[in-house]
Amino acid sequence: MDPSAPHDERPGRIRVLPEAVINKIAAGEVVERPASVVKELMENALDAGATQVVVTVGEGGKGLVAVLDNGAGMDEDDARLAIQRHATSKIRDEAELGRITTLGFRGEALASIAAVSRFELITCADEAGGGTRITVEGGVVNGTSRVGFPRGTKVTVEELFCNTPARRKFLRTTATEFQHVQSAFLQLALAHPGVHFRLTHNQRTLHDLPRCPTLSERVYQLFGRALYEGMAPVAGRGGTFAYEGLISLPSHSQASRRLQHLFVNGRHVRHAALNHGVYQAYRTLLMKDRHPAYVLMLRLEPHEVDVNVHPAKTEVRLRNPQYIHTVLADTLHRQLMDTDRLRLFGAGKAASDDGDPAWQRPLPGLEPHGDGAAVAERAPQAVHDADGGRAAPPSLAAAPPAVAMSPSAPAAARGAAAPGHGAMAPAAPPSSHSAGGLRVNPFAGEGFAFQPLSGGPETAGAEPAGLLPEGMSVLCQFHTTYLLVQRGDSLLLVDQHAAHERILFEQYRTQFYEGRLVRERFLVPFTVELSPQNALLLEQYLPQWNKMGFEIEAAHHEVAPGQHEIDFAYDEAVATADKIATFKLVVRKIALDFNLHATFMHKPLSDVAGSGMHTHQSLWKDGTNLFYDANGYGLISATCRHYIGGLLSHAPALLAFIAPTTNSYRRLVPGFEAPVNLVYSTRNRSACIRIPTYFSSPEARRLEFRLPDPACNPYLGFSAMLLAGLDGVINEIEPPDPVDVNLYDLSPEEAAKIKQVPGSLEEALDSLERDYEFLLRGGVFTEDLIETWLDYKKTNEIDAMRQRPHPHEFFMYFDA
């Protein structure tokens, strides 16, 4: 059939599809969503030997995906071939399909991605010869040029599925698509701990993972201390394969399968048989509906695994999966049990005189034919589940369990869990006696005690009215945890802890549906550190959390080494000033108790990060946040914009109160992220006002003013900022347009148009002297107060510093 012949329109006729349609159909096999693009491009970078991979994503990957690496790069001829279908450097003939050692091999990725996007490839194999830039739109090459570029490759993909709207409409929300992107990134970062990875979304860096020598360190980087400390390292081999990795202890099981990562020859895969083998290793160690977390790396000979069975290469076929399943189940089970013993009986397997490991020696008092009365009290008791299998004893936990309580819970619920709940008491010599009203079980230690709560059925009427349904009475309490309850001819065993939780739950549910949830704020907010993956999930469900009575806000980390933040729950200006004053007093008192000194100077040392006091501000009326507008820039309203206009307009004068020392200006100088520019932005950390975008709920909408420092008087500082913002609202002061480009990339001409803060306290005081009318509204400030402040600061600080030599002047000029 001649493809160029006119199409026969008769139904049912066979015809050859046009090349453009063929490419788009093929792209559908490789490019399912933005995460597919990230995965394919990262795999290409790793196959090229990259040690640094930077992934930049916009709008969850729907608007932008860019991957930059420092790998081998390509010359111009190879670059032209790379965007053609089935062009690859990784295999040469059919025989090599049976021994693939790279992540990619089909040669479809770049061509498929370029067919459904606006695509740019910049690559360089030799810096001396320059790089090659190729642009493609919808599968059609637009141009090729030579550019200066370091060794490596950068692929930029914009407007994914721009020419296939039927597929683009099936993409999910930005948050959902980015979760998939982050998952693909995480999988490859886990598989290659020796590579430095960075992931940025909407100009916000979420992961910056320096290369590390071990998988354990990469797990710590990605998932944090809590998960890391609940996992045990494992390793082993069997015949044609070897494995290593980490698996969770039974005491640190998970509620979902989200933290299960299986790699075969560095490739993240799904394999039902191998996954089942891991579950078999736990056997009866896990409760129902609980799941292990694991990161397992399997290494097989290339001919033992077929990776060419799935378009996205997420599934593999193994030559002998049943054998690997059996080895994993047995060896992992033994290693789990060994870890249990080590945690129970010591950190090491100290050998006895006869060479036996300590955990194999009989315990004191449990030797064959030994006297049962000699059982040592310190001998741990194994906890058995209903099926008779051995479960993890409480002492296996890396840290004692904590009970999380709602601030609105009744006072009785705020203590620790019921004594003895979930733990077995030490054994004691068998005996049968009564003491202090306790009837001791003759077959258990004294911890297994029955406490009579009534005289039995005949005295059931002694129970407080209303505590139990009619016809029920409490016979006794077992182990201070369980109640034995008689109901007619039946005997019920009630877990007090579970019953208490259910009562609280029912109370809470009733309050929720009746709309009368009780909230109680902490003086200093309770901080929970989340992984970036969990933070994204939290953001998605933030409205539901708010409805349930939890006031949650995100706090970003500071970028300066060793820098930390201490946050206060939001409150009115005067109340917050009280908290600041109290906090500074307490910090100084604690420092004195430890023979230390605490300072709130803005820049106490020249070569370390300074101290700021970033103030988050919003205006509320009748329970409504006036700063929120779903259609505004950064979701802020015109009221918020005018408030910003007031702050920016009066900022030079404000600094006389909020940055009130000569030292305050040692950090407020143009440089790395110093907030010296009188602009606002959702992105720039060098802007003096930022609009936090961590959460999109109306309650979270606010501005962050970054100029104040903790040396200021908070009563004067907060009042001055509020009056400046209100002046902007009253007079509808419009701020300059937000600046979202990198301020350090601006040309000198463009940068000169952006106003900056005063460079010294003297300049700030001069600004206040010229601009203080806005402070007189409402009688908060008076002209006398302002004149006294100006006179004191100029006489006692400006002149005092100007008239005295600075120590550094001796260093510079002493030998002049």
FENVEN-V344426 format. One line per field, one symbol per residue. ss: DSSP state (~ for helix, > for strand, _ for the rest). A space follows every 50 residues. Layout:
ss = ???
//
This chain:
ss = __________________~~~~~~~~~~~~___~~~~~~~~~~~~~~___ _>>>>>>>~~~__>>>>>>______~~~~~~~___________~~~~~~_ ________~~~~~~~__>>>>>>>__~~~_>>>>>>>__>>>>>>>>___ _>>>>>>>______~~~~_____~~~~~~~~~~~~~~~~~~____>>>>> >__>>>>>>_____~~~~~~~~~~~~~~~_>>>>>>>>__>>>>>>>>_~ ~~_>_____>>>>>__>>_>_~~~~~~~~~~~~~~_____>__>>>>>>> _~~~>>________>_>>__~~~~~~~~~~~~~~~~~~~~~~~~~_____ >_____>~~~___________~~~________>>_____>>__~~~____ __________~~~~___________________>>__>>>________>> >>____~~~~~~_________>>>>>>>___>>>>>>__>>>>>>~~~~~ ~~~~~~~~~~~~~__________________~~~~~~~~~_~~~~~~___ ______________________~~~~~~~~~~~~~~~~~~~~~_______ ______________>>>__>>__>>__>____~~~>_~~~~~~~~~~~~~ ~~~~~~~~___~~~~~__________>>>>>_____>>>>_______~~~ __>>>________~~~~~~~~~~~~~~~~~~___________~~~__~~~ ~~___>____~~~~~~~~~~__~~~~~~~___~~~~~~~~~~~~~~~~~~ ~~____~~~~~~~___
//
